[in-house]
Amino acid sequence: MDGGVGGGLPVNNKQRSMLSNNRGRGEFIRNQRKDSEGFSESPDLEFEYADTDKCMAELSELYSYTEGPEFHLNRKCFEEDFRTHVAEQKWTELDAAQHRAHAMRLLDGLEVTARERRLKVARAILYLTQGSFGECGSEAEVQHWMRYNIFLLLEVGTFTAMVELLNMEIDNSAACSSAVRKPAISLADSTDLRVLLNIMYLMVETIQREDEADRPEWRASRETFRSELGSPLYNNEPISVMLFGMVTKFCSGHAPHFPMKKVLLLLWKSVVFTLGGFEQLQTIKIRRREGLGLPPLPEDSIRVIRNMRAASPPASASDLIEQQQKRARREHKGLIKQDNLDAFNEKDPYKADDSREDDEDGEENDNALEAETFPLERDEVMPPPIPHAPSERISFPKGLPWAPKVREKDIENFLESSRSKFIGYTLGNDTDTVVGLPRPIHESIHTLKQHKYVSIGEIQISREEEYQKTPLSGGEEEVELSPTELLYQGMLPSLPQYMIALLKILLAAAPTSKAKTDSINILADVLPEEMPTTVLQSMKLGVDVNRHKEIIVKAISTILLLLLKHFKLNHVYQFEYMAQHLVFANCIPLVLKFFNQNIMSYITAKNSISVLDFPHCVVHELPELTAESLEAGDTNQFCWRNLFSCINLLRILNKLTKWKHSRTMMLVVFKSAPILKRALKVKQAMMQLYVLKLLKVQTKYLGRQWRKSNMKTMSAIYQKVRHRLNDDWAYGNDLDARPWDFQAEECALRANIERFNSRRYDQTQSNPDFLPVDNCLQSVLGQRVELPEDFQMNYDLWLEREVFSKPISWEELLQ
C-alpha cells in the first residue's frame, strides 16, 4: 500500500496508474461538474414555459405531413374562382373594398347544396387564411397576409358560417355510418371536416395573438370575438362545449372519421382565448383575492419559477466508475460514519438507469440526483477541487425561493396539542386564547399567524356551508356569468363523459401504450389512402405518426390543466367535480404510466421534418428528402411540445393529489417514487419542481431506508419546494400514518359537490318545503287536477274502497 495522494488517501499502484491515465478526462468532468453552490454537469434546458409555443410552430402543428399536397389544391381552388371575377390583378394588389367584396362573394358561395361546390369554396377561403402564400416570397410576408385576410374574413362573418357548416358535418349520419363500416379509415374520409377545422383554428390562433401593429378596429374585433366564443351563441352553448361533443362522439365509436388532432387543437385554443392563459390566471387570482378582502399573494409564482435553476442530473457512467473507485478506497479508511457509507450502497452502478422493467426494490433505491458525494464527506474522500475562474460562477440569491405558508387548521392543531400538553384541556377552534402557555409557544403562534395564508377556495367552501345551513335567510347568491361560469354550465350535464373521452385519447397517444384491438384509432387524420411503398415514405410516415401523437398529448394536457385552474378560481367545487371524475377515470395511474418510459428520450425526440413544416414548405423549394436527413431530425436541444406536455401532466397530478390523503396514498400504492425520480434527470427547473412536489407529499410513507438512500432528493425538496410551517413531511408521525379509506373521503367530497351543483344549477329539484304555499281555500279547490284515465274508469271502485267502506268518526273530526 502506497502513501496517499490528495489528503493522505491510501492508493495502490493500479489505482494510481488509472488516475494518472484518466487525469485529463477526470479534470474535464470535474470542470464540468458544479457543486451544491451552483455548478452542474450539463447546461439547463433553455426552455421558457408559456401558454403556447412560437406562432409558426403552432401553425405548423395543425397540419400532418401527409396533408402536404392539399396546400396547392387550396391555391388552385382559390385561383380558379378568383380569375372568374378579377382577370388581371393579384389578390395582394387589390384594395380593401375589392378584398371585402370578394370575401363576401366567397361566403355566398358556401350557401349551395352541392357538396363538391361547397368544398371548393371552403378550400378557397382556407387558402386566404393560409396567407395567400402563392403571392408571397417569405414566411414573414405569409404571416402578414394571414393576419390581414383573417381579420377581413372575421368582419364579413366567416366564422359563424364555418360553425354552421361544422354542425352540418357533425350531424351527417351518412358519413358517420360509412366511416363505421370501413375497415381502415384514411385522410380522405375527413376532408370536409379538416378544411372547416383548419379555417376555424387558423382564425382563432391568429386573432388571439395580440400584435402592437394591430389597427384599433382589429383590437375591437378581437374583444367582440372573444366574448362571442365564450358565450352560448352557437346552438345555445359555447364553442368549446360543441367541440367536447365531437370528442365524446368520436370516442363512442359513432364517428371514427373525426380528425381528432384538429378538434383538440381548436378546443385548446378556444379555451385559452375565452378563459385566458397562465398569465391571465394570475391576474384573475389577484383580482379575486382583492374582491374577497384577502391579503395579496406573497410572491408571483410565475416569476419565481422562471428564476429557478435546475438541480444536478443523475450520475453519468464516468462519474459512477469514479465513485466506485472512491468507495473501494473508502473501505480501507474506516473514518466515516456507517450511516453515510450505507447511503452509497443502494445501487449497482452498472445497472441501466432507464430500464422500464426494473424490480420494485431496485427502483425504490435508484438514485436520480445523487451524482455527488455528501458535503460532509467531500473534504475527506475527494481530492481538492480544481479552482474555477470567478467569472464562471453563477450568482444565486440567498434564502429560499418561496415564502412559507400556514393554514388556519395548522394553527388550530398546534394550539390544541400545546394546550393538552401544558394545561391538560382544549378549547376547540379558539386560536386567540394563549393563557397558561409558555412564552416560546406565544412566539411560535405569532410566527404561524404571520405566515397564515387563506385561499380563495376556503372562503368559497365556508360560504357554501352558510348557504346550505340557511337557504332562506342566506339570500340569493349572485353568480357572475364569466366565460368560465358559462363553460361550466355548458359542460355540467356531460362532464364525466368528456373527462373519460379525453383520457381515452391520451392513453391511445401515450408512447408507453401498446396497440390493442379495443383501443380507439387516433390516426384517422394522418394515414394516407395508399400506404407507403418505399423505405423513405415509411420513415416519413413514422415521423408523422409520432409527431401526431405528441401534438395530441400536448393539446389534452393543456386543456385539462387550464380547465382545472380556471374552475378552481371560479368555484372550488367546480374544480373538485372535474378533478374527482378524472380520478375516477384512472387519471393518476395513466399519468404515471406515461412517465414510466425513458423520459429523456421523449423530451429530446426529433419527430419533425422542418422543411415540410408550414409555411416553410409553401414558400421555399422543397429539397430532396433522404433517409439520412430524416434520421438526423432538427438541431434543437429538446422538443418544446414534449417538455411542455410533461410539465402539464405533472401539474395535473399535483392538482389532483394536493391535500387529498387518499389520492396521495394512491401515488404510494402505484409505486410512483422511482418513476418520478427518473423524471428528475430532465435538467429543467420547472419540471423538477413539480416532480419534487409529488415526491414531497409521499415522502413520509416511503420508509426510513428510502429517505436515507435519497438524501440528495430530500435536499432538493428543501431547497426548491415551498415550506409549510409545522408540516412534518419528511418523517411520518402517528397522526399521518393513519389508515386511509379512499371511499369514505371521496364519498364525503362527492356529497358536498352534489349539494353545490343541485343548489346552484338544478332549478327543477328545489326543496318542496321551501316552495310558497297557497292558503286560500277557494283557489285550492278551484284548481283543475288532471286525473289519469285508468283512475277515471275505476272511480266508483276507488270511492267504495277509500271512502264508503272506511268508518268515519265524525266526533273526532269535528273536534
C-alpha positions in Angstrom: 0.0 0.0 0.0 1.5 3.3 -1.1 1.3 6.6 0.7 -1.6 8.9 -0.1 -2.2 11.3 -2.9 -4.6 14.2 -2.2 -5.2 14.4 1.6 -3.4 11.2 2.7 -5.8 8.8 0.9 -4.3 5.3 0.6 -4.0 4.4 -3.2 -2.5 1.3 -4.7 -0.3 1.2 -7.8 -3.1 0.1 -10.1 -5.4 2.9 -8.9 -2.6 5.4 -9.3 -1.9 4.4 -12.9 -5.7 4.6 -13.6 -5.8 8.1 -12.0 -2.8 9.3 -14.0 -4.1 7.9 -17.3 -7.5 9.4 -16.8 -6.3 12.7 -15.4 -7.4 14.6 -18.5 -10.8 13.0 -18.5 -11.2 13.5 -14.7 -10.3 17.1 -14.9 -12.7 17.7 -17.7 -15.5 16.1 -15.7 -14.7 18.0 -12.6 -14.5 21.2 -14.5 -18.0 20.5 -15.9 -19.4 19.5 -12.6 -20.6 22.2 -10.3 -21.1 21.8 -6.6 -24.1 22.4 -4.5 -23.5 26.2 -4.6 -24.4 26.3 -8.2 -22.3 24.2 -10.6 -23.7 21.4 -12.8 -22.6 18.9 -15.3 -24.7 20.0 -18.3 -26.4 23.2 -19.1 -30.1 23.7 -18.1 -32.5 23.2 -20.9 -33.2 26.7 -22.4 -37.0 26.3 -22.1 -39.4 29.1 -21.4 -42.8 27.9 -20.2 -45.7 29.8 -21.8 -49.3 29.4 -22.9 -48.2 28.3 -26.4 -45.1 27.8 -28.5 -44.0 30.3 -31.1 -46.6 31.3 -33.6 -45.1 29.4 -36.6 -44.6 26.2 -34.6 -48.3 26.3 -33.5 -49.4 26.8 -37.1 -47.2 24.0 -38.5 -48.5 21.5 -35.9 -52.1 21.9 -37.3 -51.1 20.0 -40.5 -49.7 16.5 -40.7 -47.1 15.9 -43.4 -49.5 13.7 -45.4 -51.7 16.8 -45.9 -48.8 18.5 -47.9 -50.3 18.1 -51.4 -53.6 19.9 -50.2 -51.8 23.3 -49.9 -51.6 23.5 -53.7 -55.1 22.2 -54.1 -56.4 25.0 -52.0 -54.5 27.5 -54.1 -55.9 26.0 -57.3 -59.5 26.3 -56.0 -59.0 29.9 -55.0 -57.3 31.0 -58.3 -60.0 29.3 -60.4 -62.7 31.2 -58.6 -60.7 34.5 -58.3 -60.0 34.6 -62.1 -63.7 34.5 -62.9 -64.1 37.8 -61.2 -60.7 39.5 -61.4 -58.8 38.8 -64.6 -55.5 40.8 -64.4 -54.6 41.7 -60.8 -53.3 39.5 -57.9 -55.0 39.3 -54.6 -52.2 41.3 -52.9 -52.7 44.1 -55.5 -56.4 44.8 -54.8 -57.6 47.5 -52.4 -59.6 46.9 -49.2 -63.0 47.4 -50.9 -62.3 44.8 -53.5 -60.9 42.4 -50.9 -64.1 42.7 -48.9 -66.3 42.3 -52.0 -64.6 39.1 -53.0 -64.7 37.7 -49.4 -68.5 38.3 -49.4 -68.8 36.5 -52.8 -66.9 33.5 -51.3 -69.2 33.5 -48.3 -72.3 33.5 -50.6 -70.7 30.6 -52.5 -70.9 28.4 -49.3 -74.7 28.5 -49.4 -75.2 25.9 -52.1 -76.5 22.4 -51.8 -73.8 20.7 -54.0 -71.2 19.3 -51.6 -68.3 19.4 -54.1 -69.0 23.1 -55.0 -69.2 24.0 -51.3 -65.9 22.2 -50.6 -64.2 24.1 -53.4 -65.3 27.5 -51.9 -64.2 26.4 -48.4 -60.8 25.5 -49.8 -60.6 29.0 -51.4 -61.4 30.5 -48.0 -58.8 28.2 -46.4 -56.2 29.5 -48.9 -56.9 33.1 -47.8 -56.5 32.1 -44.1 -53.2 30.4 -45.0 -51.9 33.8 -46.1 -52.4 33.6 -49.9 -48.9 32.1 -50.0 -48.8 31.8 -53.8 -48.1 35.5 -54.0 -45.6 35.8 -51.1 -41.9 35.5 -51.2 -41.1 35.0 -47.5 -42.6 33.5 -44.3 -42.9 37.0 -42.8 -45.0 38.0 -45.8 -47.2 34.9 -45.4 -47.8 35.8 -41.8 -48.7 39.4 -42.7 -51.3 38.4 -45.2 -52.7 35.7 -42.9 -53.4 38.3 -40.3 -54.9 40.8 -42.8 -57.1 38.1 -44.5 -58.3 36.6 -41.3 -59.5 39.9 -39.8 -61.2 40.6 -43.1 -62.9 37.2 -43.1 -64.0 37.7 -39.4 -65.5 41.0 -40.3 -67.7 39.6 -43.0 -69.0 36.7 -40.7 -67.0 33.7 -42.0 -66.5 32.1 -38.5 -70.3 31.9 -37.9 -70.8 30.3 -41.3 -68.0 27.8 -40.5 -69.7 26.8 -37.3 -72.9 26.2 -39.1 -71.2 24.0 -41.7 -69.3 22.1 -39.0 -72.6 21.4 -37.2 -74.0 20.0 -40.5 -70.9 17.7 -40.9 -71.2 16.5 -37.2 -74.8 15.6 -37.8 -74.0 14.0 -41.2 -75.2 10.5 -40.4 -74.3 9.1 -43.9 -70.6 10.0 -43.4 -70.7 8.5 -39.9 -72.3 5.2 -40.9 -69.9 4.9 -43.9 -66.9 5.5 -41.7 -68.1 3.0 -39.1 -68.4 0.3 -41.8 -65.0 0.9 -43.3 -62.2 -1.4 -42.2 -59.5 1.2 -42.5 -60.1 5.0 -42.2 -57.8 7.4 -44.0 -57.3 11.1 -44.6 -59.9 11.1 -47.4 -62.8 10.3 -45.0 -62.4 13.6 -43.1 -61.7 16.0 -46.0 -64.7 18.3 -45.4 -64.2 18.4 -41.6 -60.5 19.0 -41.9 -61.0 22.0 -44.2 -63.5 23.6 -41.8 -61.5 22.9 -38.7 -58.3 24.3 -40.4 -60.1 27.6 -41.2 -61.5 27.9 -37.6 -58.2 27.0 -36.0 -56.2 29.5 -38.1 -58.8 32.2 -37.3 -58.8 31.6 -33.5 -55.0 31.2 -33.3 -54.2 34.3 -35.3 -56.8 36.6 -33.7 -55.9 35.6 -30.1 -52.3 36.6 -30.6 -52.0 40.3 -29.9 -49.7 42.5 -32.1 -48.6 46.0 -31.4 -49.1 46.9 -35.1 -52.8 45.9 -34.9 -55.3 48.5 -36.0 -57.8 49.8 -33.4 -60.7 48.2 -35.3 -58.9 44.8 -35.2 -58.4 45.2 -31.4 -62.2 45.9 -31.0 -63.0 42.9 -33.3 -60.7 40.6 -31.1 -62.6 41.5 -27.9 -66.0 41.0 -29.6 -64.9 37.7 -31.0 -63.6 36.6 -27.6 -66.9 37.3 -25.9 -68.8 35.6 -28.7 -66.7 32.4 -28.5 -67.2 32.2 -24.7 -71.0 32.9 -24.9 -73.7 30.3 -25.7 -74.3 31.8 -29.2 -73.7 28.7 -31.2 -76.5 26.1 -30.6 -77.1 27.8 -27.2 -73.7 26.6 -26.0 -70.1 27.9 -26.1 -68.0 26.7 -29.0 -65.9 24.6 -26.5 -68.9 22.5 -25.5 -69.7 21.8 -29.2 -66.1 20.6 -29.7 -66.3 18.4 -26.5 -69.4 16.9 -28.0 -67.3 15.9 -31.1 -64.7 14.3 -28.8 -67.3 12.1 -27.0 -68.9 11.2 -30.3 -65.5 10.1 -31.6 -64.7 8.0 -28.5 -68.1 6.3 -28.5 -67.2 4.9 -31.9 -70.1 6.6 -33.8 -67.8 8.9 -35.7 -64.4 7.3 -36.2 -63.5 9.6 -39.1 -63.4 12.8 -37.0 -59.9 14.4 -37.3 -59.3 14.4 -33.5 -56.0 16.2 -33.5 -57.5 19.3 -35.2 -60.6 19.1 -32.9 -58.4 19.0 -29.8 -56.1 21.8 -31.0 -59.1 24.1 -31.8 -60.6 23.2 -28.4 -57.4 24.1 -26.6 -57.1 27.5 -28.5 -60.7 28.3 -27.8 -60.2 27.6 -24.0 -57.0 29.7 -23.9 -58.7 32.6 -25.9 -62.0 32.7 -24.0 -60.9 31.9 -20.4 -57.3 33.2 -20.5 -53.8 31.6 -20.3 -51.5 31.3 -17.3 -50.6 35.0 -17.1 -54.3 35.9 -17.1 -55.0 33.3 -14.4 -52.5 35.1 -12.1 -54.2 38.4 -12.8 -57.7 36.9 -12.1 -56.4 35.4 -8.9 -55.1 38.7 -7.7 -58.4 40.5 -8.5 -60.4 37.8 -6.8 -58.4 38.0 -3.6 -58.8 41.8 -3.6 -62.6 41.3 -4.0 -62.7 38.9 -1.1 -60.6 41.2 1.1 -57.7 38.7 1.4 -54.1 39.9 1.6 -52.1 39.9 -1.6 -50.1 36.8 -2.7 -46.7 36.5 -1.1 -45.0 36.3 -4.5 -45.5 36.0 -8.2 -45.2 32.2 -8.7 -44.6 32.5 -12.5 -41.6 34.8 -11.9 -40.2 32.7 -9.0 -40.3 29.5 -11.2 -38.7 31.3 -14.1 -35.8 32.4 -11.9 -35.2 28.9 -10.6 -32.2 26.9 -11.6 -32.3 23.1 -12.2 -30.7 20.7 -9.7 -27.8 18.3 -10.7 -28.8 15.5 -13.0 -28.2 11.8 -12.2 -24.7 10.3 -12.3 -23.1 9.7 -15.7 -21.3 6.4 -16.4 -17.9 8.0 -15.9 -19.0 9.5 -12.6 -20.3 6.1 -11.4 -17.0 4.4 -12.2 -15.1 7.2 -10.4 -17.5 6.8 -7.4 -16.8 3.1 -7.4 -13.1 3.7 -7.1 -13.6 6.1 -4.3 -15.8 3.6 -2.5 -13.1 1.0 -2.7 -10.6 3.4 -1.3 -13.0 4.5 1.4 -13.5 0.9 2.7 -9.9 1.0 4.0 -10.2 4.3 5.7 -12.9 3.5 8.3 -13.2 7.1 9.4 -16.6 7.8 8.0 -19.9 7.1 9.9 -21.5 3.8 8.8 -24.8 5.6 8.1 -23.1 7.8 5.5 -21.5 4.8 3.9 -24.8 2.9 3.7 -26.2 5.7 1.5 -23.7 4.8 -1.2 -24.5 1.1 -1.3 -28.1 1.4 -2.6 -27.4 0.9 -6.3 -25.4 -1.2 -8.7 -23.7 1.5 -10.8 -23.6 -0.7 -13.9 -27.3 -1.2 -14.0 -29.2 0.5 -16.8 -30.8 3.6 -15.3 -33.8 3.7 -17.6 -34.8 0.0 -17.6 -38.6 0.0 -17.6 -38.8 -3.5 -16.2 -36.9 -2.6 -13.0 -37.5 -4.6 -9.9 -39.6 -2.8 -7.3 -36.8 -3.0 -4.9 -34.2 -1.9 -7.4 -36.4 1.0 -8.5 -37.0 2.1 -4.9 -33.3 2.6 -4.4 -32.2 4.1 -7.7 -30.7 7.4 -7.1 -31.7 10.1 -9.6 -30.0 13.1 -8.0 -27.0 11.6 -6.3 -24.2 12.4 -8.7 -22.1 13.9 -6.0 -20.8 12.8 -2.6 -22.3 14.4 0.6 -20.9 17.8 1.6 -19.8 16.4 4.9 -17.6 13.8 3.2 -16.2 15.9 0.4 -13.1 17.1 2.3 -12.1 13.6 3.5 -12.9 11.5 0.4 -12.4 13.7 -2.7 -9.2 15.3 -3.8 -9.4 19.1 -3.5 -11.5 20.6 -6.3 -9.7 22.5 -9.1 -10.3 26.2 -8.6 -12.6 27.9 -11.1 -12.3 31.3 -12.5 -14.6 33.8 -10.7 -16.4 34.6 -13.9 -17.7 31.0 -14.2 -19.7 31.2 -11.0 -23.3 31.9 -11.2 -24.6 34.4 -8.6 -27.5 32.9 -6.7 -29.9 34.7 -4.3 -29.7 33.8 -0.7 -32.6 32.2 1.1 -35.4 30.0 -0.1 -37.4 30.9 -3.2 -40.9 30.7 -1.6 -42.4 32.4 1.4 -43.7 29.7 3.8 -47.5 29.3 4.3 -49.7 28.1 7.1 -53.3 27.1 7.1 -55.8 28.1 9.8 -56.2 24.3 10.5 -52.4 24.0 11.2 -52.6 26.8 13.8 -55.6 25.1 15.5 -53.8 21.7 15.6 -50.6 23.4 17.0 -52.6 25.1 19.8 -54.7 22.0 20.6 -51.5 19.9 21.1 -49.8 22.7 23.1 -52.8 23.1 25.4 -53.3 19.4 26.0 -49.6 19.1 26.7 -49.1 22.1 29.1 -52.6 22.7 30.6 -54.5 19.4 30.0 -57.6 20.8 28.3 -58.6 22.0 24.8 -60.7 24.9 23.6 -61.9 23.8 20.2 -61.4 26.3 17.3 -60.2 29.1 19.5 -56.9 30.4 18.1 -56.6 33.5 20.2 -56.5 32.3 23.9 -53.0 31.6 25.0 -53.5 31.8 28.8 -51.2 29.3 30.6 -49.0 28.6 27.7 -45.2 29.2 28.0 -43.5 32.2 26.2 -41.9 30.2 23.4 -45.4 28.9 22.4 -46.6 32.5 22.2 -43.8 33.3 19.8 -44.5 30.2 17.7 -48.2 31.2 17.4 -47.2 34.7 16.4 -44.8 33.4 13.7 -47.5 31.0 12.4 -50.1 33.8 12.2 -47.6 36.0 10.4 -47.4 33.4 7.6 -51.1 32.4 7.6 -52.5 32.0 4.1 -56.2 31.9 3.4 -57.1 30.6 -0.1 -60.0 31.7 -2.2 -61.2 28.1 -2.0 -61.5 28.2 1.8 -63.7 31.3 1.6 -65.9 29.7 -1.1 -66.3 26.5 1.0 -67.3 28.4 4.1 -69.8 30.5 2.1 -71.3 27.4 0.5 -71.8 25.9 4.0 -73.6 29.0 5.0 -75.9 28.8 2.0 -76.7 25.1 2.8 -77.4 25.9 6.5 -79.6 28.9 5.9 -81.2 28.5 2.5 -84.0 31.1 3.3 -82.2 33.8 5.3 -78.9 33.4 3.4 -80.3 35.3 0.4 -79.8 34.7 -3.3 -76.2 34.0 -4.4 -75.0 36.4 -7.1 -73.3 34.3 -9.8 -71.1 36.3 -12.2 -71.7 34.9 -15.7 -68.0 34.9 -16.6 -66.7 32.8 -19.6 -65.6 30.1 -17.1 -69.0 30.0 -15.4 -70.8 29.7 -18.8 -68.4 26.9 -19.9 -69.0 25.0 -16.7 -72.8 25.3 -17.1 -72.4 24.0 -20.6 -70.2 21.1 -19.6 -72.0 20.1 -16.4 -74.6 17.6 -17.8 -71.9 15.5 -19.6 -68.7 16.4 -17.8 -67.9 12.8 -16.7 -68.1 11.6 -20.3 -65.9 14.5 -21.5 -63.2 13.5 -19.0 -63.3 9.8 -19.9 -63.1 10.7 -23.6 -60.1 12.9 -23.2 -58.3 10.3 -21.1 -59.1 7.6 -23.6 -57.4 9.6 -26.4 -54.5 10.5 -24.1 -54.0 6.8 -23.4 -54.0 6.0 -27.1 -51.5 8.7 -27.8 -49.1 7.9 -24.9 -45.8 6.5 -26.1 -45.9 3.7 -23.5 -49.3 2.4 -24.8 -49.3 -0.9 -26.6 -51.5 -1.2 -29.6 -54.7 -3.1 -28.6 -57.7 -4.1 -30.7 -60.2 -2.3 -28.5 -58.3 1.0 -28.3 -59.6 3.9 -30.4 -57.9 4.8 -33.7 -56.5 8.3 -33.4 -54.6 8.2 -36.7 -57.6 8.7 -39.0 -56.4 12.2 -40.0 -52.8 11.2 -40.6 -52.8 7.9 -42.6 -52.8 8.4 -46.4 -55.2 6.5 -48.7 -52.4 4.5 -50.1 -49.9 3.1 -47.6 -46.2 3.8 -48.3 -44.3 1.6 -50.6 -40.7 2.7 -50.2 -38.4 2.9 -47.1 -38.3 6.7 -47.3 -42.1 7.0 -47.4 -42.3 4.6 -44.4 -39.8 6.7 -42.4 -41.7 9.9 -43.2 -45.0 8.4 -42.2 -43.4 7.0 -39.0 -42.2 10.5 -38.1 -45.6 11.9 -38.9 -47.4 9.4 -36.7 -45.2 10.0 -33.7 -45.4 13.8 -34.2 -49.2 13.4 -34.5 -49.4 11.6 -31.1 -47.1 14.1 -29.4 -49.3 17.0 -30.5 -52.5 15.2 -29.2 -50.8 14.7 -25.8 -49.8 18.4 -25.7 -53.3 19.6 -26.5 -55.1 17.3 -24.0 -52.6 18.0 -21.2 -53.1 21.8 -21.6 -56.9 21.6 -21.9 -57.1 19.6 -18.6 -54.7 21.9 -16.8 -56.3 25.1 -17.9 -59.8 23.9 -17.1 -58.7 22.7 -13.6 -57.1 26.0 -12.8 -59.9 28.2 -14.1 -62.6 26.1 -12.4 -60.6 26.3 -9.1 -60.6 30.1 -9.3 -64.3 30.3 -10.3 -65.5 28.0 -7.6 -63.6 25.3 -5.8 -66.4 22.7 -6.0 -66.4 23.1 -9.8 -62.7 22.2 -9.7 -63.4 19.3 -7.3 -66.2 18.0 -9.6 -63.8 17.8 -12.6 -60.9 16.5 -10.5 -63.0 13.7 -9.0 -64.1 12.5 -12.4 -60.5 12.5 -13.6 -59.5 10.4 -10.6 -62.5 8.0 -11.1 -61.4 7.7 -14.8 -57.9 6.5 -13.6 -56.1 9.7 -14.5 -53.4 9.1 -11.8 -52.2 5.7 -13.0 -52.4 6.9 -16.6 -50.1 9.9 -16.0 -47.7 7.6 -14.0 -47.8 5.1 -16.9 -46.9 8.0 -19.3 -43.8 8.8 -17.2 -42.8 5.2 -16.9 -40.5 5.5 -20.0 -37.1 6.9 -20.9 -38.3 10.5 -20.3 -35.0 12.0 -21.6 -35.6 10.2 -24.9 -39.1 11.5 -25.1 -38.1 15.1 -24.4 -35.2 15.1 -26.9 -37.2 13.2 -29.6 -36.8 14.7 -33.1 -40.2 13.8 -34.7 -40.3 16.7 -37.1 -39.2 17.5 -40.6 -38.6 21.2 -40.6 -38.6 21.6 -44.5 -42.1 20.2 -44.6 -43.5 22.5 -41.9 -45.9 25.2 -42.8 -45.3 27.9 -44.0 -41.7 26.9 -45.0 -43.0 24.2 -47.4 -45.2 26.6 -49.4 -42.6 29.5 -49.7 -39.4 27.6 -50.4 -38.5 24.9 -52.9 -38.5 21.5 -51.2 -35.1 19.8 -51.1 -35.0 16.1 -51.8 -35.6 14.1 -48.7 -33.2 11.3 -47.8 -33.2 8.7 -45.1 -30.2 10.4 -43.5 -31.9 13.8 -43.3 -35.0 12.2 -41.7 -32.9 10.4 -39.2 -30.9 13.5 -38.3 -34.0 15.5 -37.5 -33.6 19.1 -36.3 -30.8 20.6 -34.3 -32.8 21.6 -31.3 -31.6 20.6 -27.8 -35.0 19.3 -26.9 -38.6 19.1 -28.2 -40.6 22.1 -26.9 -44.0 20.4 -27.1 -42.9 17.2 -25.3 -41.3 19.1 -22.4 -44.4 21.3 -22.2 -46.7 18.2 -22.1 -44.6 16.6 -19.4 -44.8 19.7 -17.2 -48.5 20.0 -17.7 -49.1 16.3 -16.8 -47.1 16.8 -13.6 -49.1 19.9 -12.7 -52.3 18.0 -13.3 -51.1 15.2 -11.0 -50.2 17.8 -8.4 -53.7 19.4 -8.7 -55.4 16.1 -8.2 -53.4 14.9 -5.2 -52.9 18.2 -3.2 -54.4 18.0 0.3 -56.1 14.6 -0.6 -54.7 11.9 1.7 -56.4 9.0 -0.1 -55.1 10.2 -3.5 -51.6 10.7 -2.1 -51.7 7.1 -0.9 -52.6 6.1 -4.5 -49.3 7.6 -5.6 -47.6 5.4 -2.9 -49.6 2.3 -3.9 -48.8 2.7 -7.6 -45.0 2.9 -6.7 -44.7 6.4 -8.3 -41.4 7.3 -6.4 -38.9 5.6 -8.7 -40.9 6.7 -11.8 -40.9 10.3 -10.6 -37.2 10.1 -9.6 -36.3 9.2 -13.2 -38.1 12.3 -14.4 -35.6 14.4 -12.3 -33.0 13.6 -14.9 -34.5 16.3 -17.1 -32.5 19.4 -16.3 -35.3 21.9 -16.3 -36.2 23.7 -13.1 -39.9 23.9 -13.5 -40.3 20.2 -14.3 -38.1 19.3 -11.4 -40.1 21.5 -9.1 -43.4 19.6 -9.8 -41.7 16.2 -9.6 -40.2 17.2 -6.2 -43.7 18.4 -5.0 -45.1 15.0 -5.8 -42.2 13.3 -4.0 -42.6 15.6 -1.0 -46.3 14.6 -0.3 -45.5 10.9 -0.2 -42.0 11.0 1.5 -43.3 10.2 4.9 -44.9 7.0 3.6 -41.8 5.7 1.8 -39.9 4.5 4.8 -36.7 5.3 6.5 -34.5 3.4 4.1 -35.8 5.3 1.1 -35.2 8.6 2.8 -31.7 7.5 3.9 -30.9 6.4 0.3 -32.2 9.6 -1.2 -30.8 12.4 0.8 -29.9 14.4 -2.3 -33.6 14.3 -3.4 -34.6 15.4 0.1 -32.1 18.3 0.0 -33.6 19.4 -3.4 -37.1 19.3 -1.9 -35.9 21.6 1.0 -34.3 24.0 -1.5 -37.0 24.2 -4.1 -40.4 23.4 -2.7 -42.5 25.8 -0.6 -42.4 25.0 3.2 -45.5 24.6 5.3 -44.6 25.5 8.8 -45.3 22.6 11.2 -45.6 20.2 8.2 -43.7 17.1 9.2 -43.4 16.0 5.5 -40.1 14.2 5.8 -40.7 12.0 8.9 -44.1 10.2 9.3 -45.8 10.5 12.6 -48.7 8.5 14.1 -51.4 11.1 13.0 -50.5 11.0 9.3 -49.8 7.3 9.2 -53.5 6.7 9.8 -55.3 4.1 7.7 -56.8 5.6 4.5 -60.3 5.0 3.4 -60.4 6.1 -0.2 -64.2 5.5 -0.5 -65.2 7.5 2.6 -63.1 10.5 1.7 -64.3 10.6 -2.0 -67.9 10.0 -0.9 -67.9 12.9 1.5 -66.4 15.1 -1.2 -68.9 13.9 -3.7 -71.8 14.7 -1.4 -70.6 18.3 -1.0 -70.2 18.7 -4.8 -73.6 17.3 -5.5 -75.2 19.6 -2.9 -73.4 22.6 -4.5 -74.4 21.6 -8.1 -78.1 20.9 -7.2 -78.4 24.2 -5.2 -76.8 26.4 -7.9 -77.8 24.7 -11.2 -80.7 22.3 -10.7 -83.7 24.6 -10.6 -86.2 21.7 -11.1 -85.4 19.9 -7.9 -85.8 22.7 -5.4 -86.8 21.6 -1.9 -90.7 21.3 -1.7 -90.5 22.5 1.9 -89.3 25.9 0.7 -91.9 26.4 -2.0 -94.6 29.1 -1.4 -97.9 27.6 -0.1 -101.4 28.7 -1.3 -103.5 29.2 1.8 -106.8 30.3 0.1 -109.4 27.5 0.2 -111.3 28.7 -2.9 -108.2 28.9 -5.1 -107.1 25.5 -3.9 -110.5 23.9 -4.6 -110.7 25.8 -7.9 -107.6 24.2 -9.3 -108.1 21.8 -12.2 -106.4 18.5 -11.4 -105.7 16.1 -14.3 -106.7 12.6 -13.3 -105.2 9.6 -15.2 -107.5 7.7 -17.5 -107.5 4.4 -15.6 -108.4 6.3 -12.4 -111.4 7.9 -14.1 -112.6 4.5 -15.3 -112.4 2.9 -11.8 -113.6 5.9 -9.9 -116.6 4.0 -8.3 -114.3 1.3 -7.0 -112.0 3.9 -5.5 -114.9 5.6 -3.8 -116.2 2.4 -2.4 -112.7 1.2 -1.1 -111.3 4.5 0.2 -114.4 6.4 1.3 -117.6 4.4 1.9 -116.0 1.3 3.4 -113.9 3.3 5.9 -115.6 4.1 9.3 -115.5 7.9 9.9 -115.6 9.2 13.5 -117.3 12.5 12.9 -117.0 13.5 16.6 -113.2 13.4 16.4 -113.1 15.0 13.0 -115.2 18.0 14.1 -113.1 18.5 17.3 
